[in-house]
Amino acid sequence: MVNNFTFHNQTDIRFGQDRLDAELKDAVAQFGDKVLLTYGGGSIKKSGLYDRVMKALDGLQVYELSGIAPNPKIDSVRAGQKLVQEHDIDVILAVGGGSVIDASKVIGSAKFYQGDPWDLVLDSSKRFAIDQLPLVDILTLSATGTEMNQGSVISNPETKQKLGTGGPDTPAVSFLDPALTFSVSQWQTAAGTIDIFSHLSEQYFDQSSDNDVKNGLIEGIMRTVIKWGPVAMQEPDNYDARANLMWAATMALNGLARTGNQNSWTVHPIEHELSAYYDITHGVGLGILTPHWMKFALNENSQALFAQYGRNVWHLEGFDREVAEQAIEKTRQWLASFEVPTTLAGVGIDNEDNFKAMAESAVKVGSLNNAYAPMTAADVETLLRAAK
């Protein structure tokens, strides 16, 4: 049965090349003159994008918050809160990948909150009781889909927590220029592609039945990611590869792919624990865990859906169990083809010291008792050991 759902998304998508110079100022200035420009480690300055942005914003009052790190930390949100409150910012312009945009969304809420913004991560309901600054973003990395959704994931190294938080608004305007991702490294291209695929698989494997529109949408996007991810690795400036990955990332997590679903996610909550404790690259962690989770989830009840995945995504033929197992192996091989680590040891996790604590937290935070294949803390520990 397809479950009841509500779908509402107001993000204005500006997709394609060379739109920034003519369209950015109006897109930002419609919300006011005082702008907080947020970005990461400075790659936008090396690429020349920073100069383009500043030229386009000429005449507006621009304040800056730089240094937002991968797996964005609450300290950056706190710094942003101080800036938006001190300067009475009207609009945030986030230039970067998922981490920059995620942090900027929470900063947008934090302007209207007088306490520690970590409160807004711990309890998303607080964000719906206050206003949120409009956000315009320029996407430079295809991965998280944050450019068209309400969510953010923020880390707190002090408490070893990496948690999702949702706000009332999606970004107001998102500029998606695939050419801006030509300079993305092979490591980040691989991690981003794997992240897209994981978002799709988390929503595909669900206990809702006869949800054919949702499943067909996901299968098509999966085939796109499987096809174009390796091309982007081999030909970084292939526009078609970058364009397909960028739009796939956006479509994978703008809400359409979960319509009618009923279950919580599994691999993401477990990987969030890895990132919280070890600050590893999110997409790489997902790639390490996904084949092991698929093997765990495959049983008599789930093999029909795994077989459907094998036939419609990997073009396999045969009996259900055979196709299901082959599909998992195809997935493992495809993930391994990106030449990023495929074991926990490969990302520096060479002992089990934190496995118990991570497993217990993943089950609690991720509601893994309500997952497609329900997991206990012991199950998660076993999965982590298998991934060593």
C-alpha atoms as a printed R data frame, in Angstrom:
    type eleno elety resid chain resno      x       y       z
1   ATOM     1    CA   MET     A     1  0.000   0.000   0.000
2   ATOM     2    CA   VAL     A     2  1.199   3.525  -0.853
3   ATOM     3    CA   ASN     A     3  1.028   5.519   2.378
4   ATOM     4    CA   ASN     A     4 -0.457   9.011   2.671
5   ATOM     5    CA   PHE     A     5  2.043  11.783   2.032
6   ATOM     6    CA   THR     A     6  2.365  15.545   1.631
7   ATOM     7    CA   PHE     A     7  4.815  16.981  -0.878
8   ATOM     8    CA   HIS     A     8  5.635  20.687  -0.874
9   ATOM     9    CA   ASN     A     9  8.814  22.281  -2.223
10  ATOM    10    CA   GLN     A    10  9.257  25.928  -3.196
11  ATOM    11    CA   THR     A    11 12.925  26.057  -4.203
12  ATOM    12    CA   ASP     A    12 13.557  28.047  -7.374
13  ATOM    13    CA   ILE     A    13 16.067  25.955  -9.356
14  ATOM    14    CA   ARG     A    14 18.361  27.796 -11.792
15  ATOM    15    CA   PHE     A    15 20.047  24.943 -13.674
16  ATOM    16    CA   GLY     A    16 22.739  25.360 -16.306
17  ATOM    17    CA   GLN     A    17 25.864  27.255 -17.278
18  ATOM    18    CA   ASP     A    18 26.678  30.948 -17.046
19  ATOM    19    CA   ARG     A    19 23.609  32.164 -15.202
20  ATOM    20    CA   LEU     A    20 25.326  33.610 -12.122
21  ATOM    21    CA   ASP     A    21 26.612  36.847 -13.587
22  ATOM    22    CA   ALA     A    22 23.225  37.959 -14.866
23  ATOM    23    CA   GLU     A    23 20.873  36.449 -12.283
24  ATOM    24    CA   LEU     A    24 22.611  36.211  -8.907
25  ATOM    25    CA   LYS     A    25 22.234  39.787  -7.688
26  ATOM    26    CA   ASP     A    26 18.487  39.939  -8.258
27  ATOM    27    CA   ALA     A    27 18.039  36.486  -6.729
28  ATOM    28    CA   VAL     A    28 19.777  37.672  -3.557
29  ATOM    29    CA   ALA     A    29 18.665  41.314  -3.424
30  ATOM    30    CA   GLN     A    30 14.962  40.430  -3.519
31  ATOM    31    CA   PHE     A    31 15.375  39.576   0.171
32  ATOM    32    CA   GLY     A    32 17.397  42.634   1.228
33  ATOM    33    CA   ASP     A    33 20.772  44.383   1.066
34  ATOM    34    CA   LYS     A    34 22.630  42.740   3.950
35  ATOM    35    CA   VAL     A    35 24.128  39.423   2.840
36  ATOM    36    CA   LEU     A    36 26.091  36.778   4.731
37  ATOM    37    CA   LEU     A    37 28.339  34.939   2.267
38  ATOM    38    CA   THR     A    38 29.268  31.480   3.557
39  ATOM    39    CA   TYR     A    39 31.837  29.134   2.076
40  ATOM    40    CA   GLY     A    40 34.395  26.482   2.956
41  ATOM    41    CA   GLY     A    41 38.143  26.246   2.842
42  ATOM    42    CA   GLY     A    42 38.836  28.722   0.070
43  ATOM    43    CA   SER     A    43 38.644  26.612  -3.084
44  ATOM    44    CA   ILE     A    44 36.148  29.128  -4.484
45  ATOM    45    CA   LYS     A    45 38.904  31.744  -4.365
46  ATOM    46    CA   LYS     A    46 41.353  29.514  -6.238
47  ATOM    47    CA   SER     A    47 38.779  28.721  -8.913
48  ATOM    48    CA   GLY     A    48 37.776  32.360  -9.429
49  ATOM    49    CA   LEU     A    49 34.186  31.746  -8.323
50  ATOM    50    CA   TYR     A    50 34.583  34.033  -5.304
51  ATOM    51    CA   ASP     A    51 35.519  36.976  -7.554
52  ATOM    52    CA   ARG     A    52 32.550  36.267  -9.827
53  ATOM    53    CA   VAL     A    53 30.201  36.229  -6.866
54  ATOM    54    CA   MET     A    54 31.565  39.434  -5.353
55  ATOM    55    CA   LYS     A    55 31.342  41.223  -8.688
56  ATOM    56    CA   ALA     A    56 27.760  40.094  -9.110
57  ATOM    57    CA   LEU     A    57 26.881  41.313  -5.598
58  ATOM    58    CA   ASP     A    58 28.369  44.771  -6.147
59  ATOM    59    CA   GLY     A    59 26.272  47.363  -4.305
60  ATOM    60    CA   LEU     A    60 25.102  44.993  -1.547
61  ATOM    61    CA   GLN     A    61 26.538  44.840   1.986
62  ATOM    62    CA   VAL     A    62 28.383  41.519   2.108
63  ATOM    63    CA   TYR     A    63 29.706  39.927   5.287
64  ATOM    64    CA   GLU     A    64 31.636  36.653   5.182
65  ATOM    65    CA   LEU     A    65 31.861  33.389   7.093
66  ATOM    66    CA   SER     A    66 34.549  31.097   5.698
67  ATOM    67    CA   GLY     A    67 36.102  27.842   6.860
68  ATOM    68    CA   ILE     A    68 32.965  25.699   7.079
69  ATOM    69    CA   ALA     A    69 34.413  22.179   7.158
70  ATOM    70    CA   PRO     A    70 33.189  18.850   5.789
71  ATOM    71    CA   ASN     A    71 30.850  17.213   8.306
72  ATOM    72    CA   PRO     A    72 30.005  20.808   9.329
73  ATOM    73    CA   LYS     A    73 30.677  21.574  12.962
74  ATOM    74    CA   ILE     A    74 28.432  23.413  15.386
75  ATOM    75    CA   ASP     A    75 31.199  25.970  15.978
76  ATOM    76    CA   SER     A    76 30.671  27.315  12.436
77  ATOM    77    CA   VAL     A    77 26.955  27.637  13.111
78  ATOM    78    CA   ARG     A    78 27.701  29.510  16.332
79  ATOM    79    CA   ALA     A    79 30.024  31.875  14.469
80  ATOM    80    CA   GLY     A    80 27.360  32.413  11.831
81  ATOM    81    CA   GLN     A    81 24.708  33.088  14.459
82  ATOM    82    CA   LYS     A    82 26.877  35.861  15.883
83  ATOM    83    CA   LEU     A    83 27.306  37.475  12.456
84  ATOM    84    CA   VAL     A    84 23.654  37.340  11.391
85  ATOM    85    CA   GLN     A    85 22.531  38.814  14.701
86  ATOM    86    CA   GLU     A    86 25.205  41.512  14.964
87  ATOM    87    CA   HIS     A    87 24.707  42.750  11.392
88  ATOM    88    CA   ASP     A    88 20.953  42.106  11.115
89  ATOM    89    CA   ILE     A    89 21.508  39.995   7.984
90  ATOM    90    CA   ASP     A    90 18.638  39.773   5.480
91  ATOM    91    CA   VAL     A    91 19.730  36.784   3.384
92  ATOM    92    CA   ILE     A    92 22.414  34.106   3.352
93  ATOM    93    CA   LEU     A    93 24.317  33.192   0.191
94  ATOM    94    CA   ALA     A    94 25.949  29.771   0.565
95  ATOM    95    CA   VAL     A    95 28.621  28.892  -1.994
96  ATOM    96    CA   GLY     A    96 29.842  25.315  -1.768
97  ATOM    97    CA   GLY     A    97 28.734  21.753  -1.236
98  ATOM    98    CA   GLY     A    98 26.403  20.134   1.238
99  ATOM    99    CA   SER     A    99 28.358  21.082   4.334
100 ATOM   100    CA   VAL     A   100 28.264  24.815   3.610
101 ATOM   101    CA   ILE     A   101 24.577  24.779   2.702
102 ATOM   102    CA   ASP     A   102 23.631  22.586   5.682
103 ATOM   103    CA   ALA     A   103 25.375  24.896   8.145
104 ATOM   104    CA   SER     A   104 23.843  27.955   6.475
105 ATOM   105    CA   LYS     A   105 20.308  26.633   6.910
106 ATOM   106    CA   VAL     A   106 20.780  26.305  10.656
107 ATOM   107    CA   ILE     A   107 22.472  29.716  10.815
108 ATOM   108    CA   GLY     A   108 19.359  31.062   9.112
109 ATOM   109    CA   SER     A   109 17.259  29.781  11.988
110 ATOM   110    CA   ALA     A   110 19.811  30.776  14.618
111 ATOM   111    CA   LYS     A   111 19.390  34.483  13.832
112 ATOM   112    CA   PHE     A   112 16.018  34.285  15.542
113 ATOM   113    CA   TYR     A   113 17.164  32.174  18.510
114 ATOM   114    CA   GLN     A   114 18.846  33.591  21.594
115 ATOM   115    CA   GLY     A   115 20.279  30.335  22.929
116 ATOM   116    CA   ASP     A   116 22.958  27.930  21.733
117 ATOM   117    CA   PRO     A   117 22.151  26.839  18.149
118 ATOM   118    CA   TRP     A   118 23.003  23.256  19.099
119 ATOM   119    CA   ASP     A   119 19.552  23.310  20.728
120 ATOM   120    CA   LEU     A   120 18.101  23.674  17.216
121 ATOM   121    CA   VAL     A   121 19.910  20.536  16.117
122 ATOM   122    CA   LEU     A   122 18.863  18.505  19.131
123 ATOM   123    CA   ASP     A   123 15.237  19.561  18.716
124 ATOM   124    CA   SER     A   124 14.095  20.560  15.219
125 ATOM   125    CA   SER     A   125 10.687  21.607  16.526
126 ATOM   126    CA   LYS     A   126 12.323  24.721  17.957
127 ATOM   127    CA   ARG     A   127 13.127  25.826  14.396
128 ATOM   128    CA   PHE     A   128  9.487  25.635  13.353
129 ATOM   129    CA   ALA     A   129  8.528  27.988  16.175
130 ATOM   130    CA   ILE     A   130 10.809  30.766  14.888
131 ATOM   131    CA   ASP     A   131 11.604  32.431  11.569
132 ATOM   132    CA   GLN     A   132 14.379  31.382   9.157
133 ATOM   133    CA   LEU     A   133 16.461  33.646   6.921
134 ATOM   134    CA   PRO     A   134 16.044  33.070   3.177
135 ATOM   135    CA   LEU     A   135 18.907  31.115   1.666
136 ATOM   136    CA   VAL     A   136 20.317  31.353  -1.838
137 ATOM   137    CA   ASP     A   137 22.955  28.802  -2.748
138 ATOM   138    CA   ILE     A   138 25.485  28.134  -5.488
139 ATOM   139    CA   LEU     A   139 26.200  24.421  -5.557
140 ATOM   140    CA   THR     A   140 29.787  23.302  -6.192
141 ATOM   141    CA   LEU     A   141 29.539  19.585  -5.338
142 ATOM   142    CA   SER     A   142 26.919  17.043  -6.400
143 ATOM   143    CA   ALA     A   143 26.091  14.842  -3.427
144 ATOM   144    CA   THR     A   144 23.705  15.643  -0.620
145 ATOM   145    CA   GLY     A   145 20.663  17.168  -2.305
146 ATOM   146    CA   THR     A   146 20.533  19.835   0.398
147 ATOM   147    CA   GLU     A   147 20.019  22.452  -2.324
148 ATOM   148    CA   MET     A   148 16.340  21.468  -2.553
149 ATOM   149    CA   ASN     A   149 15.349  20.188   0.867
150 ATOM   150    CA   GLN     A   150 14.785  21.313   4.455
151 ATOM   151    CA   GLY     A   151 17.437  19.146   6.095
152 ATOM   152    CA   SER     A   152 20.899  19.646   7.540
153 ATOM   153    CA   VAL     A   153 23.372  17.376   9.291
154 ATOM   154    CA   ILE     A   154 25.569  19.026  11.922
155 ATOM   155    CA   SER     A   155 28.409  17.531  14.005
156 ATOM   156    CA   ASN     A   156 29.380  18.281  17.588
157 ATOM   157    CA   PRO     A   157 32.894  16.898  18.194
158 ATOM   158    CA   GLU     A   158 32.673  17.583  21.920
159 ATOM   159    CA   THR     A   159 29.681  15.290  22.380
160 ATOM   160    CA   LYS     A   160 30.601  12.916  19.516
161 ATOM   161    CA   GLN     A   161 27.234  13.488  17.862
162 ATOM   162    CA   LYS     A   162 26.332  13.955  14.215
163 ATOM   163    CA   LEU     A   163 22.631  14.685  13.933
164 ATOM   164    CA   GLY     A   164 20.069  15.662  11.352
165 ATOM   165    CA   THR     A   165 17.839  18.690  11.818
166 ATOM   166    CA   GLY     A   166 15.028  20.010   9.679
167 ATOM   167    CA   GLY     A   167 13.735  23.548   9.295
168 ATOM   168    CA   PRO     A   168 10.579  25.098   7.913
169 ATOM   169    CA   ASP     A   169 12.066  26.195   4.574
170 ATOM   170    CA   THR     A   170 13.948  24.791   1.625
171 ATOM   171    CA   PRO     A   171 16.501  27.100  -0.066
172 ATOM   172    CA   ALA     A   172 14.778  30.002  -1.801
173 ATOM   173    CA   VAL     A   173 16.964  29.873  -4.921
174 ATOM   174    CA   SER     A   174 19.535  27.266  -5.926
175 ATOM   175    CA   PHE     A   175 22.001  27.839  -8.753
176 ATOM   176    CA   LEU     A   176 23.058  24.510 -10.224
177 ATOM   177    CA   ASP     A   177 25.850  24.969 -12.766
178 ATOM   178    CA   PRO     A   178 27.450  21.601 -13.578
179 ATOM   179    CA   ALA     A   179 30.554  23.369 -14.927
180 ATOM   180    CA   LEU     A   180 31.344  24.517 -11.381
181 ATOM   181    CA   THR     A   181 31.983  20.871 -10.458
182 ATOM   182    CA   PHE     A   182 34.663  20.264 -13.129
183 ATOM   183    CA   SER     A   183 37.391  20.968 -10.564
184 ATOM   184    CA   VAL     A   184 36.015  18.604  -7.901
185 ATOM   185    CA   SER     A   185 38.677  16.046  -6.941
186 ATOM   186    CA   GLN     A   186 38.353  12.367  -7.751
187 ATOM   187    CA   TRP     A   187 37.963  11.604  -4.041
188 ATOM   188    CA   GLN     A   188 35.067  14.021  -3.630
189 ATOM   189    CA   THR     A   189 33.512  12.989  -6.947
190 ATOM   190    CA   ALA     A   190 33.551   9.383  -5.783
191 ATOM   191    CA   ALA     A   191 32.215  10.223  -2.332
192 ATOM   192    CA   GLY     A   192 29.488  12.441  -3.765
193 ATOM   193    CA   THR     A   193 28.379   9.834  -6.286
194 ATOM   194    CA   ILE     A   194 28.202   7.168  -3.594
195 ATOM   195    CA   ASP     A   195 26.208   9.528  -1.371
196 ATOM   196    CA   ILE     A   196 23.653  10.068  -4.144
197 ATOM   197    CA   PHE     A   197 23.318   6.328  -4.650
198 ATOM   198    CA   SER     A   198 22.927   5.734  -0.921
199 ATOM   199    CA   HIS     A   199 20.144   8.317  -0.667
200 ATOM   200    CA   LEU     A   200 18.317   6.442  -3.383
201 ATOM   201    CA   SER     A   201 18.794   2.981  -1.892
202 ATOM   202    CA   GLU     A   202 17.704   4.158   1.567
203 ATOM   203    CA   GLN     A   203 14.374   5.254   0.076
204 ATOM   204    CA   TYR     A   204 14.007   2.385  -2.385
205 ATOM   205    CA   PHE     A   205 14.182  -0.394   0.170
206 ATOM   206    CA   ASP     A   206 10.991   0.274   2.091
207 ATOM   207    CA   GLN     A   207  8.072  -1.838   3.263
208 ATOM   208    CA   SER     A   208  5.436   0.204   1.453
209 ATOM   209    CA   SER     A   209  3.965  -1.988  -1.287
210 ATOM   210    CA   ASP     A   210  2.952  -1.280  -4.887
211 ATOM   211    CA   ASN     A   211  4.676   2.109  -4.685
212 ATOM   212    CA   ASP     A   212  5.492   1.928  -8.367
213 ATOM   213    CA   VAL     A   213  5.824   5.639  -9.174
214 ATOM   214    CA   LYS     A   214  8.375   6.132  -6.398
215 ATOM   215    CA   ASN     A   215 10.240   2.920  -7.239
216 ATOM   216    CA   GLY     A   216 10.364   3.687 -10.946
217 ATOM   217    CA   LEU     A   217 11.678   7.180 -10.268
218 ATOM   218    CA   ILE     A   218 14.444   5.821  -8.046
219 ATOM   219    CA   GLU     A   219 15.392   3.035 -10.452
220 ATOM   220    CA   GLY     A   220 15.821   5.546 -13.255
221 ATOM   221    CA   ILE     A   221 17.989   7.852 -11.160
222 ATOM   222    CA   MET     A   222 20.045   4.883  -9.947
223 ATOM   223    CA   ARG     A   223 20.775   3.860 -13.531
224 ATOM   224    CA   THR     A   224 21.830   7.441 -14.245
225 ATOM   225    CA   VAL     A   225 24.236   7.540 -11.299
226 ATOM   226    CA   ILE     A   226 25.673   4.118 -12.132
227 ATOM   227    CA   LYS     A   227 26.295   5.229 -15.729
228 ATOM   228    CA   TRP     A   228 27.667   8.735 -15.225
229 ATOM   229    CA   GLY     A   229 29.599   8.423 -11.950
230 ATOM   230    CA   PRO     A   230 32.507   6.517 -13.527
231 ATOM   231    CA   VAL     A   231 32.499   8.889 -16.523
232 ATOM   232    CA   ALA     A   232 32.922  11.892 -14.224
233 ATOM   233    CA   MET     A   233 35.829  10.113 -12.556
234 ATOM   234    CA   GLN     A   234 37.577   9.477 -15.886
235 ATOM   235    CA   GLU     A   235 36.595  12.745 -17.592
236 ATOM   236    CA   PRO     A   236 36.242  15.441 -14.904
237 ATOM   237    CA   ASP     A   237 35.197  18.129 -17.386
238 ATOM   238    CA   ASN     A   238 32.542  16.029 -19.128
239 ATOM   239    CA   TYR     A   239 29.549  18.352 -18.907
240 ATOM   240    CA   ASP     A   240 26.939  15.653 -19.494
241 ATOM   241    CA   ALA     A   241 28.372  13.511 -16.689
242 ATOM   242    CA   ARG     A   242 28.488  16.419 -14.259
243 ATOM   243    CA   ALA     A   243 25.004  17.621 -15.277
244 ATOM   244    CA   ASN     A   244 23.411  14.218 -14.817
245 ATOM   245    CA   LEU     A   245 25.053  13.727 -11.423
246 ATOM   246    CA   MET     A   246 24.053  17.195 -10.252
247 ATOM   247    CA   TRP     A   247 20.400  16.785 -11.154
248 ATOM   248    CA   ALA     A   248 20.375  13.210  -9.837
249 ATOM   249    CA   ALA     A   249 21.664  14.460  -6.474
250 ATOM   250    CA   THR     A   250 18.934  17.087  -6.302
251 ATOM   251    CA   MET     A   251 16.143  14.740  -7.360
252 ATOM   252    CA   ALA     A   252 17.324  11.995  -5.005
253 ATOM   253    CA   LEU     A   253 16.584  14.033  -1.903
254 ATOM   254    CA   ASN     A   254 14.056  16.760  -2.700
255 ATOM   255    CA   GLY     A   255 11.215  14.705  -1.238
256 ATOM   256    CA   LEU     A   256  9.858  12.996  -4.344
257 ATOM   257    CA   ALA     A   257 11.814   9.780  -3.854
258 ATOM   258    CA   ARG     A   258 10.303   9.122  -0.437
259 ATOM   259    CA   THR     A   259  6.644   9.707  -1.284
260 ATOM   260    CA   GLY     A   260  4.440   6.983   0.162
261 ATOM   261    CA   ASN     A   261  7.220   5.410   2.212
262 ATOM   262    CA   GLN     A   262  6.942   4.221   5.794
263 ATOM   263    CA   ASN     A   263 10.395   3.208   7.091
264 ATOM   264    CA   SER     A   264 13.359   5.064   8.558
265 ATOM   265    CA   TRP     A   265 16.811   4.922   6.989
266 ATOM   266    CA   THR     A   266 19.560   2.542   8.120
267 ATOM   267    CA   VAL     A   267 22.994   3.053   6.556
268 ATOM   268    CA   HIS     A   268 23.043   6.822   7.105
269 ATOM   269    CA   PRO     A   269 22.445   6.688  10.880
270 ATOM   270    CA   ILE     A   270 25.200   4.089  11.217
271 ATOM   271    CA   GLU     A   271 27.620   6.120   9.093
272 ATOM   272    CA   HIS     A   272 26.812   9.269  11.045
273 ATOM   273    CA   GLU     A   273 28.265   7.518  14.078
274 ATOM   274    CA   LEU     A   274 31.465   6.762  12.166
275 ATOM   275    CA   SER     A   275 31.753  10.402  11.099
276 ATOM   276    CA   ALA     A   276 30.940  11.657  14.593
277 ATOM   277    CA   TYR     A   277 33.691   9.577  16.178
278 ATOM   278    CA   TYR     A   278 36.288   9.579  13.402
279 ATOM   279    CA   ASP     A   279 35.348  12.519  11.094
280 ATOM   280    CA   ILE     A   280 35.659  10.371   7.968
281 ATOM   281    CA   THR     A   281 34.303  11.361   4.533
282 ATOM   282    CA   HIS     A   282 30.570  10.673   4.660
283 ATOM   283    CA   GLY     A   283 30.163   9.189   1.167
284 ATOM   284    CA   VAL     A   284 33.145   6.881   1.605
285 ATOM   285    CA   GLY     A   285 31.689   5.589   4.860
286 ATOM   286    CA   LEU     A   286 28.381   4.899   3.141
287 ATOM   287    CA   GLY     A   287 30.155   2.952   0.403
288 ATOM   288    CA   ILE     A   288 31.911   0.802   2.988
289 ATOM   289    CA   LEU     A   289 28.704  -0.058   4.828
290 ATOM   290    CA   THR     A   290 26.163  -0.448   2.011
291 ATOM   291    CA   PRO     A   291 27.064  -3.924   0.658
292 ATOM   292    CA   HIS     A   292 27.185  -5.326   4.199
293 ATOM   293    CA   TRP     A   293 23.806  -3.817   4.984
294 ATOM   294    CA   MET     A   294 22.344  -5.285   1.796
295 ATOM   295    CA   LYS     A   295 23.543  -8.742   2.768
296 ATOM   296    CA   PHE     A   296 21.995  -8.289   6.220
297 ATOM   297    CA   ALA     A   297 18.686  -7.082   4.755
298 ATOM   298    CA   LEU     A   298 18.316  -9.868   2.186
299 ATOM   299    CA   ASN     A   299 15.891 -12.546   3.376
300 ATOM   300    CA   GLU     A   300 12.823 -14.410   2.140
301 ATOM   301    CA   ASN     A   301 10.598 -11.384   2.685
302 ATOM   302    CA   SER     A   302 12.890  -8.869   1.001
303 ATOM   303    CA   GLN     A   303 14.289 -10.928  -1.864
304 ATOM   304    CA   ALA     A   304 11.500  -9.932  -4.269
305 ATOM   305    CA   LEU     A   305 12.376  -6.241  -3.932
306 ATOM   306    CA   PHE     A   306 16.089  -6.959  -4.183
307 ATOM   307    CA   ALA     A   307 15.347  -8.993  -7.313
308 ATOM   308    CA   GLN     A   308 13.315  -6.104  -8.745
309 ATOM   309    CA   TYR     A   309 16.314  -3.870  -8.041
310 ATOM   310    CA   GLY     A   310 18.564  -6.363  -9.840
311 ATOM   311    CA   ARG     A   311 16.342  -6.629 -12.891
312 ATOM   312    CA   ASN     A   312 15.382  -2.964 -13.289
313 ATOM   313    CA   VAL     A   313 18.660  -1.330 -12.275
314 ATOM   314    CA   TRP     A   314 21.344  -3.891 -13.172
315 ATOM   315    CA   HIS     A   315 19.464  -5.662 -16.034
316 ATOM   316    CA   LEU     A   316 19.918  -9.112 -14.463
317 ATOM   317    CA   GLU     A   317 17.867 -12.220 -15.246
318 ATOM   318    CA   GLY     A   318 17.027 -15.368 -13.322
319 ATOM   319    CA   PHE     A   319 15.204 -16.537 -10.213
320 ATOM   320    CA   ASP     A   320 14.572 -14.027  -7.449
321 ATOM   321    CA   ARG     A   321 17.214 -15.203  -4.971
322 ATOM   322    CA   GLU     A   322 19.881 -15.532  -7.628
323 ATOM   323    CA   VAL     A   323 19.148 -12.090  -9.063
324 ATOM   324    CA   ALA     A   324 19.028 -10.528  -5.589
325 ATOM   325    CA   GLU     A   325 22.426 -11.899  -4.641
326 ATOM   326    CA   GLN     A   326 23.931 -10.917  -7.988
327 ATOM   327    CA   ALA     A   327 22.549  -7.397  -7.576
328 ATOM   328    CA   ILE     A   328 24.281  -7.010  -4.228
329 ATOM   329    CA   GLU     A   329 27.537  -8.198  -5.760
330 ATOM   330    CA   LYS     A   330 27.105  -5.812  -8.705
331 ATOM   331    CA   THR     A   331 26.591  -2.991  -6.232
332 ATOM   332    CA   ARG     A   332 29.729  -3.967  -4.310
333 ATOM   333    CA   GLN     A   333 31.802  -4.082  -7.496
334 ATOM   334    CA   TRP     A   334 30.500  -0.709  -8.666
335 ATOM   335    CA   LEU     A   335 31.300   0.910  -5.327
336 ATOM   336    CA   ALA     A   336 34.779  -0.620  -5.362
337 ATOM   337    CA   SER     A   337 35.396   0.744  -8.874
338 ATOM   338    CA   PHE     A   338 35.717   4.270  -7.458
339 ATOM   339    CA   GLU     A   339 39.019   3.295  -5.829
340 ATOM   340    CA   VAL     A   340 38.180   4.699  -2.413
341 ATOM   341    CA   PRO     A   341 38.528   2.567   0.743
342 ATOM   342    CA   THR     A   342 36.088  -0.321   1.007
343 ATOM   343    CA   THR     A   343 36.876  -1.288   4.601
344 ATOM   344    CA   LEU     A   344 36.861   0.574   7.907
345 ATOM   345    CA   ALA     A   345 40.571  -0.111   8.267
346 ATOM   346    CA   GLY     A   346 41.043   1.765   5.010
347 ATOM   347    CA   VAL     A   347 39.739   4.961   6.649
348 ATOM   348    CA   GLY     A   348 41.792   4.484   9.806
349 ATOM   349    CA   ILE     A   349 39.257   2.658  11.986
350 ATOM   350    CA   ASP     A   350 41.430  -0.286  12.999
351 ATOM   351    CA   ASN     A   351 39.864  -1.316  16.310
352 ATOM   352    CA   GLU     A   352 36.441  -1.984  17.809
353 ATOM   353    CA   ASP     A   353 36.782   0.362  20.785
354 ATOM   354    CA   ASN     A   354 33.738   2.482  19.916
355 ATOM   355    CA   PHE     A   355 31.603  -0.105  18.126
356 ATOM   356    CA   LYS     A   356 29.261  -0.728  21.063
357 ATOM   357    CA   ALA     A   357 28.633   2.955  21.782
358 ATOM   358    CA   MET     A   358 28.176   3.745  18.079
359 ATOM   359    CA   ALA     A   359 25.793   0.829  17.567
360 ATOM   360    CA   GLU     A   360 23.618   1.777  20.539
361 ATOM   361    CA   SER     A   361 23.456   5.398  19.420
362 ATOM   362    CA   ALA     A   362 22.656   4.483  15.801
363 ATOM   363    CA   VAL     A   363 19.719   2.323  16.876
364 ATOM   364    CA   LYS     A   364 18.368   5.037  19.169
365 ATOM   365    CA   VAL     A   365 18.928   8.096  16.975
366 ATOM   366    CA   GLY     A   366 18.082   6.365  13.702
367 ATOM   367    CA   SER     A   367 15.052   4.433  14.995
368 ATOM   368    CA   LEU     A   368 16.513   1.306  13.438
369 ATOM   369    CA   ASN     A   369 13.775  -0.762  15.041
370 ATOM   370    CA   ASN     A   370 11.553   0.801  12.357
371 ATOM   371    CA   ALA     A   371 13.965   0.293   9.477
372 ATOM   372    CA   TYR     A   372 13.270  -1.719   6.329
373 ATOM   373    CA   ALA     A   373 15.226  -4.553   7.955
374 ATOM   374    CA   PRO     A   374 15.001  -3.797  11.701
375 ATOM   375    CA   MET     A   375 18.342  -3.815  13.502
376 ATOM   376    CA   THR     A   376 19.373  -4.171  17.120
377 ATOM   377    CA   ALA     A   377 22.581  -2.764  18.559
378 ATOM   378    CA   ALA     A   378 24.080  -6.255  18.341
379 ATOM   379    CA   ASP     A   379 23.170  -6.398  14.641
380 ATOM   380    CA   VAL     A   380 24.901  -3.065  14.025
381 ATOM   381    CA   GLU     A   381 28.019  -4.225  15.869
382 ATOM   382    CA   THR     A   382 28.105  -7.356  13.702
383 ATOM   383    CA   LEU     A   383 27.784  -5.221  10.564
384 ATOM   384    CA   LEU     A   384 30.642  -2.971  11.685
385 ATOM   385    CA   ARG     A   385 32.852  -5.995  12.348
386 ATOM   386    CA   ALA     A   386 32.046  -7.360   8.892
387 ATOM   387    CA   ALA     A   387 33.114  -4.007   7.413
388 ATOM   388    CA   LYS     A   388 36.512  -4.002   9.141
